[in-house]
Amino acid sequence: MKKEGMNRFRNLLLWAGLLLLLAACSAPQPQQVRKRYFWPPGDIAPKIEYINFYHADQDVRRGVNDWLEETIFGKDRPRRAFVRPSVVASDGKGRLFVADQGLSQVQVWDFNTHEIRHLRYPSGASFAFQLPAGMTLDDAGHIYVSDSLRKQILVFDDDELVVREIENGALQRPTGLAFDPVRGGLYVVDTAAHKVHFFDRAGKLVSSIGGRGVAPGQFNFPVDCAVDSDGNLFVLDSMNARVQVFDREGGFVRAFGERGTALGSFMIPKSIAVSPSNLVYVTDSQAHKFVVFSREGDFLLTVGGEAPMVDGKVSPGGFYLPEGIDIDSGEAIWVVDSLNRMVHQFQYLTPEYLAAHPILPGQAFMPPVLQKKLETNGSLNR
């Protein structure tokens, strides 16, 4: 009887402990405020928010129920996804295309199906590029990829299969691409020829502008291009450290930018994109940043700072030689961080985005790269 009483007492203690544990778990817990990083810092109204980074195969599964469990318990050891990423394009519908020159492939990050695929041959094998250098999508869902060594443009359908090639004897080293829905054709930057060509939908060469030089309308190793909502062409004239703007007929409109370290200047500009709201974004690789302008060329904002990844730690908003940039239909900003071997996601703060993601009190923090600069220099302007 004594032993039976002890067992009963022990069971009561266990049940009491369990009930206390359940009560503690069910009790309302103070909600931890999530840190969010914005540009510009300080009391100025924020314009851009840092969202996330993608560098390992498991990152495409973020948001899936068992993603956190796999990350914590290591069911599948994460593998770095990139070797030498250089170009990025988003369809704005959950697919991200990343050209990797080290792997000679274009990866398709599908956040709808939570898998990584590759642009492919009809047989299903991954398409083998020699040097993918530029990428864009058209209004029919086709993906265009320039291959500098092949001297051609590869066209893939919405099923991610290669369907045709655009070749022309005039192409010396095709790099940056931009599809113009207004004219219904493709702009191709030819870096070695110091020109920009325009092809119609059938792949026929229609016109060319440029030639080597420093005068308006001339280029010195252009590397990329983009089109605004009115069909104006923006060409990143890299070695002249400027952006040149042309109308639909190829007429020179204006230029902005210069070589240097001042606000709105460039050291080694690499890629350009124009957003749906007609903001112009330029990555400056050597300066580890991207710069935002109005389409009239007025300097608006600088985002970034040098931040090599150390011991697997990522600094939100920091770069180590950024290259490709793309802005999708939802104003998400995608930037290739080449030496850190990852892609960063930012967001331009549209009224629609802020309505769905309001900035709560205590959420806004200074980005770590800017905090480090402030501590080192005593100012953000140095």
VOBA-1610 file (N, C-alpha, C; in pm, whole numbers, padded with zeros to 5 digits, always signed):
BEGIN
Met+00083-00120+00000Met+00000+00000+00000Met+00087+00125+00000Lys+00196+00119+00077Lys+00284+00234+00084Lys+00344+00263-00053Lys+00387+00156-00126Lys+00447+00172-00257Lys+00345+00227-00356Glu+00220+00176-00345Glu+00115+00222-00434Glu+00085+00370-00411Gly+00091+00413-00285Gly+00068+00553-00254Gly+00177+00642-00311Met+00304+00595-00302Met+00415+00672-00357Met+00400+00688-00509Asn+00361+00580-00578Asn+00342+00587-00724Asn+00231+00687-00760Arg+00123+00682-00678Arg+00013+00773-00705Arg+00058+00918-00685Phe+00135+00943-00581Phe+00186+01078-00553Phe+00279+01125-00665Arg+00363+01032-00713Arg+00456+01068-00822Arg+00379+01102-00949Asn+00274+01024-00977Asn+00193+01051-01096Asn+00122+01185-01086Leu+00077+01217-00965Leu+00014+01347-00945Leu+00111+01461-00971Leu+00237+01443-00924Leu+00339+01545-00949Leu+00367+01560-01098Leu+00374+01446-01167Leu+00399+01452-01312Leu+00285+01524-01384Trp+00162+01491-01347Trp+00047+01557-01409Trp+00046+01707-01375Ala+00079+01740-01253Ala+00083+01881-01214Ala+00189+01957-01295Gly+00307+01893-01310Gly+00414+01955-01389Gly+00373+01974-01534Leu+00304+01872-01588Leu+00260+01880-01727Leu+00157+01992-01746Leu+00065+02003-01649Leu-00035+02108-01658Leu+00028+02247-01648Leu+00129+02260-01561Leu+00199+02389-01552Leu+00271+02423-01681Leu+00334+02321-01742Leu+00404+02342-01868Leu+00307+02384-01978Leu+00191+02315-01985Leu+00092+02350-02086Leu+00038+02491-02064Ala+00019+02526-01937Ala-00031+02661-01906Ala+00069+02766-01948Ala+00199+02736-01925Ala+00304+02831-01964Ala+00310+02848-02115Cys+00292+02736-02186Cys+00299+02741-02332Cys+00179+02814-02391Ser+00061+02796-02325Ser-00060+02857-02379Ser-00075+03002-02339Ala-00002+03046-02235Ala-00013+03184-02190Ala+00041+03278-02298Pro-00022+03392-02317Pro+00026+03487-02418Pro+00170+03527-02391Gln+00254+03513-02493Gln+00394+03548-02480Gln+00416+03687-02542Pro+00504+03766-02482Pro+00532+03897-02541Pro+00590+03880-02682Gln+00529+03949-02780Gln+00572+03935-02918Gln+00703+04008-02942Gln+00800+03935-02997Gln+00929+03995-03023Gln+00921+04078-03152Val+00970+04200-03143Val+00967+04288-03259Val+01075+04245-03358Arg+01035+04224-03482Arg+01129+04181-03585Arg+01208+04301-03635Lys+01339+04284-03643Lys+01423+04390-03695Lys+01403+04404-03845Arg+01389+04527-03890Arg+01378+04555-04033Arg+01478+04666-04067Tyr+01540+04654-04183Tyr+01647+04747-04221Tyr+01603+04830-04341Phe+01618+04963-04329Phe+01566+05054-04431Phe+01673+05153-04477Trp+01652+05202-04599Trp+01729+05313-04654Trp+01630+05421-04698Pro+01661+05549-04681Pro+01777+05600-04609Pro+01759+05582-04458Pro+01869+05584-04383Pro+01860+05566-04237Pro+01817+05696-04170Gly+01790+05684-04043Gly+01757+05803-03965Gly+01609+05838-03970Asp+01582+05969-03959Asp+01444+06015-03949Asp+01379+06039-04085Ile+01455+06024-04193Ile+01400+06045-04326Ile+01305+05930-04358Ala+01197+05959-04428Ala+01100+05855-04463Ala+01168+05744-04542Pro+01156+05619-04498Pro+01224+05508-04566Pro+01170+05487-04706Lys+01260+05445-04798Lys+01223+05421-04937Lys+01245+05276-04979Ile+01347+05211-04922Ile+01383+05076-04961Ile+01407+04992-04836Glu+01357+04868-04838Glu+01376+04776-04726Glu+01456+04654-04771Tyr+01547+04609-04685Tyr+01617+04483-04711Tyr+01524+04368-04671Ile+01511+04267-04761Ile+01417+04158-04736Ile+01487+04027-04702Asn+01578+03980-04788Asn+01632+03846-04767Asn+01753+03823-04855Phe+01818+03706-04835Phe+01929+03664-04920Phe+01909+03518-04955Tyr+01970+03478-05068Tyr+01957+03341-05117Tyr+02095+03295-05164His+02146+03190-05099His+02279+03143-05139His+02295+02992-05130Ala+02202+02922-05066Ala+02211+02776-05052Ala+02084+02712-05107Asp+02094+02585-05141Asp+01981+02518-05205Asp+01857+02517-05116Gln+01874+02513-04986Gln+01758+02511-04895Gln+01684+02644-04889Asp+01748+02751-04933Asp+01686+02883-04921Asp+01559+02895-05005Val+01547+02816-05110Val+01427+02821-05193Val+01306+02765-05118Arg+01329+02695-05006Arg+01222+02634-04928Arg+01178+02720-04809Arg+01229+02840-04798Arg+01186+02925-04687Arg+01036+02945-04691Gly+00973+02927-04575Gly+00829+02939-04568Gly+00758+02805-04571Val+00827+02699-04616Val+00768+02565-04612Val+00773+02515-04469Asn+00673+02438-04426Asn+00659+02400-04285Asn+00782+02333-04228Asp+00845+02243-04306Asp+00957+02167-04249Asp+01092+02230-04281Trp+01090+02353-04338Trp+01218+02417-04372Trp+01300+02445-04247Leu+01235+02500-04141Leu+01306+02533-04019Leu+01361+02406-03953Glu+01280+02301-03953Glu+01324+02175-03893Glu+01447+02120-03966Glu+01443+02127-04098Glu+01558+02078-04176Glu+01681+02161-04148Thr+01661+02293-04132Thr+01774+02381-04106Thr+01837+02352-03971Ile+01750+02333-03869Ile+01801+02311-03733Ile+01865+02174-03718Phe+01797+02071-03766Phe+01844+01935-03742Phe+01930+01879-03855Gly+01948+01959-03961Gly+02040+01920-04066Gly+02001+01793-04139Lys+01872+01777-04172Lys+01831+01658-04247Lys+01904+01651-04381Asp+01915+01767-04445Asp+01993+01778-04568Asp+02094+01890-04548Arg+02219+01858-04562Arg+02322+01959-04542Arg+02311+02065-04652Pro+02296+02193-04615Pro+02283+02296-04719Pro+02406+02298-04811Arg+02379+02316-04939Arg+02487+02326-05037Arg+02482+02465-05100Arg+02597+02529-05114Arg+02602+02658-05180Arg+02552+02642-05323Ala+02462+02729-05363Ala+02398+02715-05493Ala+02480+02774-05607Phe+02565+02874-05576Phe+02632+02949-05681Phe+02784+02935-05673Val+02847+02951-05789Val+02992+02955-05798Val+03038+03095-05838Arg+02985+03145-05950Arg+03016+03282-05993Arg+02891+03345-06056Pro+02793+03379-05973Pro+02671+03439-06027Pro+02700+03578-06082Ser+02626+03617-06187Ser+02655+03746-06249Ser+02531+03823-06292Val+02426+03753-06333Val+02308+03819-06390Val+02183+03763-06325Val+02081+03849-06307Val+01957+03806-06244Val+01839+03866-06319Ala+01727+03791-06323Ala+01602+03841-06380Ala+01487+03773-06307Ser+01382+03848-06279Ser+01264+03795-06210Ser+01142+03811-06300Asp+01055+03710-06299Asp+00931+03723-06377Asp+00820+03788-06296Gly+00846+03820-06167Gly+00746+03883-06083Gly+00634+03790-06042Lys+00646+03661-06075Lys+00541+03563-06044Lys+00596+03446-05962Gly+00711+03466-05901Gly+00766+03361-05816Gly+00883+03287-05874Arg+00928+03324-05994Arg+01046+03260-06053Arg+01159+03360-06065Leu+01277+03318-06021Leu+01397+03401-06028Leu+01500+03327-06113Phe+01555+03396-06213Phe+01654+03337-06303Phe+01791+03397-06271Val+01890+03311-06246Val+02023+03356-06209Val+02126+03289-06300Ala+02199+03370-06376Ala+02305+03317-06461Ala+02432+03302-06380Asp+02491+03182-06385Asp+02614+03152-06312Asp+02723+03117-06413Gln+02820+03208-06427Gln+02926+03186-06525Gln+03021+03076-06481Gly+03030+03051-06352Gly+03116+02942-06304Gly+03057+02806-06332Leu+02924+02796-06331Leu+02856+02669-06358Leu+02814+02656-06504Ser+02824+02766-06582Ser+02782+02769-06723Ser+02634+02733-06736Gln+02553+02779-06641Gln+02411+02748-06638Gln+02331+02870-06597Val+02201+02864-06624Val+02107+02960-06567Val+02014+02883-06475Gln+02017+02916-06347Gln+01932+02850-06249Gln+01794+02917-06246Val+01692+02837-06223Val+01556+02885-06205Val+01516+02856-06061Trp+01506+02961-05981Trp+01460+02948-05844Trp+01309+02967-05844Asp+01235+02859-05824Asp+01089+02863-05828Asp+01037+02865-05684Phe+00992+02981-05638Phe+00943+02995-05501Phe+00799+02948-05488Asn+00737+02911-05600Asn+00603+02853-05595Asn+00609+02703-05566Thr+00701+02634-05633Thr+00716+02490-05613Thr+00829+02457-05518His+00904+02560-05474His+01014+02544-05378His+01120+02448-05431Glu+01164+02474-05555Glu+01269+02393-05614Glu+01358+02479-05703Ile+01478+02428-05728Ile+01572+02493-05819Ile+01588+02404-05942Arg+01565+02464-06059Arg+01584+02394-06186Arg+01688+02470-06268His+01701+02431-06394His+01789+02501-06487His+01718+02522-06620Leu+01756+02626-06693Leu+01711+02637-06831Leu+01765+02516-06905Arg+01681+02458-06996Arg+01712+02324-07045Arg+01700+02312-07196Tyr+01760+02205-07246Tyr+01736+02157-07381Tyr+01600+02085-07381Pro+01538+02065-07499Pro+01413+01987-07503Pro+01428+01845-07448Ser+01550+01791-07450Ser+01573+01658-07394Ser+01560+01655-07242Gly+01566+01773-07180Gly+01557+01782-07035Gly+01690+01810-06969Ala+01800+01797-07043Ala+01932+01826-06987Ala+01951+01976-06970Ser+02028+02016-06869Ser+02055+02158-06846Ser+02128+02216-06966Phe+02087+02336-07007Phe+02152+02400-07122Phe+02292+02443-07080Ala+02390+02411-07163Ala+02529+02443-07133Ala+02569+02573-07203Phe+02577+02681-07129Phe+02624+02808-07183Phe+02776+02811-07181Gln+02833+02897-07265Gln+02976+02919-07257Gln+03007+03036-07165Leu+02937+03149-07186Leu+02955+03264-07095Leu+02826+03347-07094Pro+02728+03308-07011Pro+02605+03387-07003Pro+02633+03525-06947Ala+02591+03629-07020Ala+02633+03765-06982Ala+02518+03863-06966Gly+02399+03829-07013Gly+02286+03919-07001Gly+02157+03840-07005Met+02050+03898-06952Met+01924+03822-06946Met+01807+03919-06934Thr+01696+03883-07000Thr+01573+03960-06987Thr+01455+03871-07024Leu+01334+03916-06992Leu+01211+03845-07026Leu+01124+03936-07111Asp+01045+03876-07202Asp+00955+03957-07281Asp+00812+03946-07230Asp+00719+04010-07300Asp+00580+04013-07255Asp+00504+03885-07282Ala+00570+03788-07346Ala+00507+03658-07370Ala+00567+03548-07283Gly+00654+03585-07192Gly+00714+03488-07101Gly+00840+03423-07152His+00892+03467-07269His+01018+03412-07318His+01135+03468-07238Ile+01237+03386-07220Ile+01358+03426-07149Ile+01470+03436-07252Tyr+01537+03551-07256Tyr+01648+03574-07348Tyr+01778+03577-07269Val+01877+03502-07316Val+02007+03498-07249Val+02116+03521-07354Ser+02201+03621-07331Ser+02313+03642-07422Ser+02430+03555-07379Asp+02497+03497-07478Asp+02618+03418-07453Asp+02731+03486-07528Ser+02819+03551-07454Ser+02923+03633-07517Ser+03017+03551-07603Leu+03052+03430-07559Leu+03147+03349-07635Leu+03081+03285-07757Arg+02955+03250-07747Arg+02883+03195-07862Arg+02848+03306-07963Lys+02850+03432-07917Lys+02812+03547-08000Lys+02667+03533-08048Gln+02580+03493-07955Gln+02440+03474-07991Gln+02351+03495-07870Ile+02221+03507-07899Ile+02118+03519-07796Ile+02036+03390-07799Leu+02022+03325-07685Leu+01940+03203-07674Leu+01803+03242-07622Val+01699+03186-07685Val+01562+03217-07647Val+01497+03092-07589Phe+01438+03105-07469Phe+01372+02994-07400Phe+01225+03029-07383Asp+01140+02927-07393Asp+00997+02951-07376Asp+00959+02952-07228Asp+00829+02966-07201Asp+00782+02975-07063Asp+00801+02844-06987Asp+00823+02734-07061Asp+00853+02606-06998Asp+01001+02588-06972Glu+01079+02696-06998Glu+01223+02700-06969Glu+01305+02613-07064Leu+01252+02587-07184Leu+01321+02507-07285Leu+01369+02598-07397Val+01491+02573-07447Val+01543+02653-07557Val+01463+02627-07683Val+01423+02734-07751Val+01339+02720-07871Val+01407+02776-07996Arg+01498+02872-07979Arg+01567+02924-08096Arg+01688+03007-08055Glu+01763+03050-08157Glu+01882+03131-08135Glu+01872+03256-08222Ile+01926+03365-08171Ile+01939+03487-08251Ile+02088+03507-08277Glu+02126+03499-08402Glu+02266+03516-08439Glu+02275+03623-08547Asn+02384+03694-08546Asn+02405+03796-08648Asn+02555+03818-08660Gly+02602+03830-08781Gly+02745+03848-08802Gly+02799+03974-08740Ala+02710+04070-08706Ala+02755+04196-08647Ala+02786+04182-08499Leu+02735+04077-08434Leu+02756+04062-08290Leu+02899+04018-08260Gln+02968+04099-08182Gln+03105+04065-08142Gln+03110+04009-08000Arg+03046+04078-07906Arg+03040+04028-07767Arg+02911+04076-07704Pro+02800+04008-07731Pro+02672+04051-07674Pro+02670+04034-07522Thr+02618+04135-07453Thr+02613+04130-07307Thr+02473+04166-07259Gly+02451+04291-07218Gly+02324+04330-07161Gly+02209+04325-07259Leu+02089+04289-07207Leu+01968+04277-07288Leu+01853+04352-07223Ala+01762+04401-07307Ala+01639+04463-07256Ala+01531+04446-07361Phe+01415+04394-07321Phe+01302+04383-07413Phe+01217+04508-07403Asp+01178+04562-07519Asp+01097+04683-07524Asp+00957+04648-07573Pro+00858+04644-07484Pro+00722+04611-07527Pro+00661+04720-07614Val+00711+04844-07604Val+00658+04953-07684Val+00692+04931-07832Arg+00819+04900-07862Arg+00860+04874-08000Arg+00843+04727-08038Gly+00827+04641-07938Gly+00810+04500-07966Gly+00936+04434-08016Gly+01046+04457-07945Gly+01172+04396-07987Gly+01275+04397-07877Leu+01396+04354-07911Leu+01502+04328-07814Leu+01622+04418-07839Tyr+01665+04489-07733Tyr+01791+04564-07738Tyr+01904+04472-07691Val+02015+04476-07764Val+02132+04395-07731Val+02255+04486-07723Val+02319+04489-07607Val+02444+04564-07593Val+02558+04478-07648Asp+02636+04536-07739Asp+02753+04468-07794Asp+02876+04541-07741Thr+02929+04488-07631Thr+03036+04558-07560Thr+03159+04578-07645Ala+03203+04476-07715Ala+03326+04486-07795Ala+03311+04581-07913Ala+03189+04592-07966Ala+03165+04681-08080Ala+03128+04823-08035His+03108+04844-07905His+03070+04974-07850His+02938+05022-07912Lys+02843+04929-07927Lys+02716+04961-07990Lys+02601+04895-07915Val+02479+04940-07947Val+02357+04875-07902Val+02272+04846-08026His+02232+04721-08043His+02152+04679-08158His+02007+04657-08115Phe+01916+04673-08212Phe+01776+04645-08187Phe+01729+04538-08285Phe+01673+04427-08230Phe+01621+04317-08310Phe+01469+04310-08294Asp+01397+04276-08402Asp+01253+04258-08389Asp+01224+04121-08328Arg+01096+04088-08310Arg+01058+03963-08244Arg+01106+03840-08320Ala+01121+03855-08452Ala+01166+03742-08533Ala+01317+03724-08529Gly+01388+03816-08462Gly+01533+03805-08454Gly+01606+03877-08565Lys+01536+03965-08639Lys+01598+04039-08748Lys+01655+04170-08695Leu+01780+04201-08735Leu+01844+04325-08694Leu+01775+04443-08762Val+01726+04537-08682Val+01652+04652-08734Val+01740+04776-08740Ser+01813+04802-08631Ser+01894+04925-08625Ser+02005+04910-08522Ser+02102+05002-08526Ser+02212+05005-08430Ser+02246+05150-08400Ile+02292+05174-08277Ile+02340+05306-08239Ile+02476+05290-08172Gly+02555+05398-08175Gly+02680+05399-08102Gly+02803+05395-08190Gly+02911+05352-08131Gly+03044+05359-08186Gly+03134+05411-08076Arg+03262+05378-08080Arg+03349+05411-07969Arg+03380+05560-07962Gly+03372+05615-07840Gly+03404+05755-07820Gly+03346+05807-07691Val+03360+05938-07670Val+03312+06000-07547Val+03202+06103-07574Ala+03173+06128-07699Ala+03070+06225-07735Ala+02932+06167-07705Pro+02831+06252-07695Pro+02695+06200-07677Pro+02658+06104-07789Gly+02602+05989-07750Gly+02567+05888-07849Gly+02677+05789-07880Gln+02797+05813-07827Gln+02907+05718-07842Gln+02930+05645-07709Phe+02991+05527-07718Phe+03012+05444-07599Phe+03158+05402-07586Asn+03191+05368-07463Asn+03322+05311-07433Asn+03298+05188-07345Phe+03287+05072-07410Phe+03257+04945-07345Phe+03126+04952-07264Pro+03014+04970-07333Pro+02884+04962-07265Pro+02861+04818-07219Val+02787+04801-07110Val+02771+04666-07054Val+02626+04625-07033Asp+02534+04721-07028Asp+02395+04682-06997Asp+02300+04791-07045Cys+02172+04757-07049Cys+02071+04854-07091Cys+01938+04820-07026Ala+01846+04916-07029Ala+01712+04898-06973Ala+01618+04993-07044Val+01487+04968-07032Val+01386+05047-07100Val+01283+05094-06999Asp+01240+05223-07010Asp+01137+05271-06918Asp+00999+05249-06978Ser+00896+05293-06908Ser+00759+05264-06949Ser+00719+05334-07078Asp+00793+05437-07119Asp+00764+05509-07243Asp+00848+05460-07360Gly+00932+05360-07336Gly+01015+05309-07443Gly+01148+05379-07460Asn+01185+05466-07365Asn+01317+05528-07369Asn+01423+05425-07329Leu+01537+05431-07397Leu+01645+05335-07375Leu+01752+05397-07286Phe+01791+05324-07179Phe+01897+05366-07087Phe+02015+05272-07106Val+02130+05327-07145Val+02249+05245-07171Val+02356+05276-07067Leu+02405+05171-07002Leu+02512+05187-06903Leu+02646+05186-06977Asp+02702+05305-06994Asp+02827+05329-07068Asp+02941+05317-06968Ser+02987+05196-06946Ser+03067+05165-06827Ser+03198+05242-06818Met+03280+05235-06920Met+03412+05298-06909Met+03406+05449-06924Asn+03292+05502-06968Asn+03269+05646-06961Asn+03198+05685-06831Ala+03168+05583-06749Ala+03109+05603-06616Ala+02985+05692-06621Arg+02894+05657-06711Arg+02772+05737-06724Arg+02658+05651-06776Val+02538+05706-06764Val+02419+05648-06825Val+02376+05741-06937Gln+02354+05684-07055Gln+02303+05764-07166Gln+02159+05721-07197Val+02075+05820-07227Val+01934+05796-07252Val+01901+05831-07396Phe+01824+05741-07463Phe+01786+05761-07603Phe+01634+05743-07615Asp+01575+05814-07713Asp+01433+05797-07737Asp+01409+05674-07825Arg+01283+05650-07861Arg+01247+05529-07936Arg+01313+05523-08073Glu+01343+05639-08128Glu+01406+05642-08260Glu+01558+05636-08252Gly+01612+05625-08131Gly+01757+05618-08115Gly+01824+05752-08101Gly+01744+05858-08085Gly+01800+05991-08068Gly+01849+06014-07926Phe+01966+06076-07914Phe+02022+06105-07782Phe+01936+06205-07708Val+01907+06175-07580Val+01824+06263-07498Val+01908+06332-07390Arg+01981+06254-07312Arg+02061+06311-07204Arg+02156+06205-07151Ala+02249+06249-07065Ala+02342+06159-06996Ala+02357+06206-06852Phe+02383+06111-06763Phe+02410+06148-06624Phe+02507+06048-06563Gly+02574+06094-06456Gly+02676+06012-06391Gly+02815+06055-06433Glu+02913+06021-06350Glu+03053+06051-06377Glu+03141+05959-06294Arg+03269+05954-06326Arg+03360+05871-06249Arg+03398+05942-06120Gly+03397+05866-06008Gly+03436+05924-05881Gly+03370+05854-05764Thr+03382+05916-05649Thr+03327+05859-05526Thr+03219+05947-05465Ala+03189+06059-05529Ala+03085+06148-05477Ala+02948+06085-05498Leu+02848+06142-05431Leu+02712+06092-05446Leu+02668+06102-05592Gly+02615+05992-05645Gly+02569+05991-05782Gly+02676+05962-05885Ser+02798+05934-05841Ser+02905+05899-05934Ser+02933+05749-05926Phe+03016+05701-06020Phe+03045+05558-06028Phe+03196+05532-06028Met+03232+05415-05978Met+03368+05366-05992Met+03373+05265-06107Ile+03308+05149-06091Ile+03296+05050-06198Ile+03149+05007-06206Pro+03065+05081-06280Pro+02924+05042-06291Pro+02909+04912-06370Lys+02818+04825-06326Lys+02807+04691-06384Lys+02673+04661-06448Ser+02564+04708-06390Ser+02432+04668-06440Ser+02332+04779-06414Ile+02226+04782-06497Ile+02125+04887-06485Ile+01986+04824-06498Ala+01890+04883-06427Ala+01750+04841-06437Ala+01662+04963-06417Val+01547+04963-06482Val+01447+05068-06463Val+01322+05002-06407Ser+01270+05057-06298Ser+01156+04997-06229Ser+01025+05038-06296Pro+00914+04971-06260Pro+00783+05010-06313Pro+00747+05155-06281Ser+00800+05209-06170Ser+00775+05348-06135Ser+00879+05442-06195Asn+00960+05387-06290Asn+01058+05465-06366Asn+01171+05522-06281Leu+01211+05449-06179Leu+01335+05479-06109Leu+01447+05400-06175Val+01567+05458-06179Val+01681+05396-06246Val+01778+05346-06139Tyr+01812+05217-06147Tyr+01902+05153-06051Tyr+02029+05111-06123Val+02144+05143-06063Val+02274+05107-06122Val+02361+05044-06014Thr+02412+04924-06040Thr+02508+04865-05947Thr+02647+04920-05977Asp+02720+04952-05871Asp+02858+04998-05882Asp+02944+04894-05811Ser+03004+04806-05890Ser+03071+04689-05834Ser+03185+04727-05742Gln+03272+04813-05789Gln+03391+04848-05711Gln+03356+04921-05583Ala+03244+04992-05583Ala+03201+05067-05464Ala+03107+04986-05376His+03073+04862-05416His+02991+04771-05335His+02855+04833-05300Lys+02787+04886-05403Lys+02660+04954-05376Lys+02574+04953-05502Phe+02447+04992-05484Phe+02370+05034-05601Phe+02316+05173-05576Val+02299+05246-05685Val+02261+05387-05680Val+02126+05403-05749Val+02040+05486-05691Val+01906+05508-05745Val+01895+05652-05795Phe+01842+05665-05919Phe+01821+05795-05982Phe+01676+05806-06026Ser+01629+05928-06045Ser+01506+05948-06121Ser+01540+05923-06267Arg+01438+05905-06351Arg+01471+05880-06491Arg+01524+06006-06560Glu+01509+06122-06494Glu+01568+06244-06547Glu+01715+06256-06510Gly+01763+06162-06426Gly+01905+06161-06391Gly+01938+06224-06258Asp+01835+06260-06179Asp+01861+06318-06048Asp+01899+06208-05948Phe+02007+06229-05875Phe+02049+06133-05773Phe+01948+06130-05659Leu+01909+06010-05617Leu+01811+05995-05509Leu+01865+05924-05387Leu+01940+05815-05406Leu+01974+05730-05292Leu+02087+05635-05326Thr+02170+05604-05228Thr+02272+05500-05239Thr+02241+05391-05138Val+02249+05265-05180Val+02222+05151-05093Val+02340+05056-05098Gly+02390+05015-04981Gly+02495+04914-04977Gly+02615+04956-04896Gly+02726+04889-04924Gly+02851+04907-04852Gly+02929+04778-04858Glu+03060+04786-04842Glu+03144+04666-04853Glu+03122+04575-04733Ala+03090+04447-04760Ala+03062+04352-04652Ala+03088+04210-04700Pro+03215+04166-04702Pro+03241+04025-04734Pro+03179+03935-04627Met+03126+03822-04670Met+03067+03729-04575Met+03178+03659-04497Val+03170+03662-04364Val+03271+03604-04277Val+03205+03501-04186Asp+03259+03379-04183Asp+03207+03271-04099Asp+03058+03248-04121Gly+03016+03261-04248Gly+02876+03235-04281Gly+02779+03344-04241Lys+02828+03458-04191Lys+02740+03565-04145Lys+02717+03665-04259Val+02591+03692-04286Val+02552+03784-04392Val+02514+03918-04330Ser+02566+04026-04387Ser+02532+04159-04340Ser+02421+04215-04428Pro+02298+04231-04375Pro+02187+04279-04458Pro+02220+04411-04528Gly+02211+04408-04659Gly+02237+04530-04736Gly+02380+04551-04774Gly+02471+04463-04730Gly+02612+04475-04767Gly+02644+04390-04888Phe+02744+04431-04965Phe+02783+04360-05086Phe+02933+04339-05091Tyr+02972+04245-05176Tyr+03112+04226-05210Tyr+03119+04206-05361Leu+03134+04317-05432Leu+03132+04324-05578Leu+02996+04283-05636Pro+02895+04367-05617Pro+02764+04339-05678Pro+02771+04354-05829Glu+02688+04275-05899Glu+02685+04282-06045Glu+02541+04302-06095Gly+02473+04196-06138Gly+02342+04210-06200Gly+02236+04263-06106Ile+02140+04337-06164Ile+02027+04390-06087Ile+01902+04382-06173Asp+01787+04356-06110Asp+01660+04353-06181Asp+01550+04397-06086Ile+01449+04466-06141Ile+01334+04511-06064Ile+01212+04446-06125Asp+01133+04374-06045Asp+01018+04305-06103Asp+00892+04391-06096Ser+00781+04335-06140Ser+00656+04411-06150Ser+00603+04455-06014Gly+00643+04389-05906Gly+00603+04428-05772Gly+00702+04521-05704Glu+00800+04572-05781Glu+00905+04661-05732Glu+00999+04593-05632Ala+01008+04460-05638Ala+01113+04390-05564Ala+01244+04409-05639Ile+01351+04431-05565Ile+01483+04461-05621Ile+01572+04340-05595Trp+01626+04281-05702Trp+01710+04163-05691Trp+01852+04198-05734Val+01950+04170-05649Val+02088+04209-05677Val+02181+04089-05659Val+02264+04064-05760Val+02366+03959-05751Val+02485+04012-05672Asp+02523+03940-05568Asp+02640+03973-05485Asp+02747+03872-05524Ser+02831+03908-05621Ser+02911+03806-05692Ser+03013+03735-05603Leu+03096+03808-05530Leu+03200+03740-05452Leu+03145+03677-05325Asn+03032+03724-05276Asn+02966+03655-05165Asn+02882+03537-05213Arg+02870+03524-05345Arg+02800+03412-05408Arg+02656+03397-05359Met+02582+03506-05375Met+02442+03504-05333Met+02363+03610-05409Val+02231+03606-05391Val+02141+03707-05445Val+02068+03770-05327His+02061+03903-05326His+01988+03975-05222His+01856+04026-05277Gln+01757+04030-05188Gln+01626+04084-05224Gln+01596+04207-05139Phe+01563+04316-05207Phe+01518+04439-05142Phe+01376+04467-05190Gln+01315+04569-05132Gln+01181+04608-05175Gln+01167+04759-05174Tyr+01125+04814-05288Tyr+01090+04955-05292Tyr+00955+04971-05222Leu+00944+05069-05132Leu+00827+05079-05046Leu+00714+05154-05116Thr+00640+05080-05196Thr+00522+05135-05261Thr+00408+05147-05159Pro+00308+05229-05186Pro+00193+05237-05093Pro+00127+05101-05072Glu+00121+05020-05178Glu+00060+04888-05165Glu+00140+04798-05071Tyr+00273+04804-05084Tyr+00357+04721-04998Tyr+00346+04766-04852Leu+00348+04896-04829Leu+00340+04947-04692Leu+00204+04916-04629Ala+00099+04914-04709Ala-00033+04880-04655Ala-00034+04735-04608Ala+00036+04647-04680Ala+00040+04506-04643Ala+00147+04476-04539His+00250+04562-04531His+00361+04541-04437His+00391+04671-04364Pro+00301+04719-04280Pro+00324+04846-04210Pro+00446+04839-04120Ile+00515+04951-04108Ile+00633+04958-04022Ile+00585+04988-03880Leu+00602+04891-03792Leu+00555+04904-03655Leu+00659+04976-03570Pro+00616+05037-03460Pro+00712+05104-03370Pro+00820+05008-03322Gly+00943+05053-03328Gly+01056+04972-03280Gly+01109+04875-03382Gln+01055+04872-03505Gln+01102+04777-03605Gln+01219+04830-03687Ala+01228+04960-03706Ala+01327+05017-03798Ala+01464+05024-03735Phe+01562+04960-03800Phe+01699+04959-03752Phe+01792+05007-03863Met+01904+05066-03823Met+02004+05106-03920Met+02073+04982-03975Pro+02087+04970-04107Pro+02156+04854-04164Pro+02297+04840-04106Pro+02340+04716-04078Pro+02471+04695-04015Pro+02587+04759-04090Val+02583+04760-04224Val+02695+04820-04299Val+02704+04970-04273Leu+02589+05035-04254Leu+02591+05178-04224Leu+02631+05204-04079Gln+02587+05116-03989Gln+02626+05130-03849Gln+02777+05118-03835Lys+02836+05023-03910Lys+02982+05006-03906Lys+03052+05130-03961Lys+03000+05186-04069Lys+03058+05307-04128Lys+03050+05424-04032Leu+02936+05436-03964Leu+02918+05545-03867Leu+03016+05532-03752Glu+03035+05409-03703Glu+03128+05387-03591Glu+03272+05411-03634Thr+03305+05379-03759Thr+03442+05394-03808Thr+03475+05539-03842Asn+03383+05605-03915Asn+03412+05737-03968Asn+03349+05851-03886Gly+03255+05817-03800Gly+03185+05919-03727Gly+03079+05992-03808Ser+03061+05948-03934Ser+02964+06011-04022Ser+02928+05914-04133Leu+02807+05926-04185Leu+02765+05844-04299Leu+02804+05909-04432Asn+02853+06031-04429Asn+02881+06105-04552Asn+03026+06097-04595Arg+03107+06025-04517Arg+03249+06015-04555Arg+03275+05888-04633
//
